[in-house]
Amino acid sequence: MAEHRTMQRDALLDAARSLLSEGGTEALTFPALAERTGLARSSVYEYFRSRAAVVEELCAVDFPVWAAEVSAAMAAEATPEARIEAYVRTQLALVGDRRHRAVVAISASELDDGAREKIRASHGGLVAMVGAALGDLGHRSPRLAAMLLQGIVDAAVRRIELGAAEEPDEIAQAAVAMALGGVTGSA
């Protein structure tokens, strides 16, 4: 019985990833989840009390995997500058990944404060990674700089997701230049 519930929950999460990837948070509805998984709509409520609960669970499952990929990319680099570039590029490369949609969905307005706090805490670990690289560069305020750098990444993510006129590689290059060289883009 427990194995069956786990399989059903995993199927619901996979369906949620697909719905988020295809249509954003508006597409993530319990009727759509039920249709995708072949479950009755009332059965979906046995697993999740709300859309926010689905998003929170996706973040709890997917964010650590996503963060591990960023961490591994950074760890493979020898210099602080290369680690910072890996931090930016890896996150931007993950934009098309279905798991990323769940992480982006954390900004959905229906998330309660508790869920937002859990997700912020998880995200803090990601920012701490780049903060360490900024500290290695001798930055006076590595934590603040890391949070601002994440803002650059977030803006680049939005630009890619909106299907901006620039190619994703061009957006990534501009984000790396901004991260390493500031507004002069000298890096």
Secondary structure, DSSP 8 states (H G I E B T S, - for coil): -HHHHHHHHHHHHHHHHHHHHHH-GGG--HHHHHHHHT--HHHHHHH-SSHHHHHHHHHHHHHHHHHHHHHHHHHT-SSHHHHHHHHHHHHHHGGGSHHHHHHHGGG-TT--HHHHHHHHHHHHHHHHHHHHHHHHTT-SSHHHHHHHHHHHHHHHHHHHHTT-SS-HHHHHHHHHHHHHHGGGT--
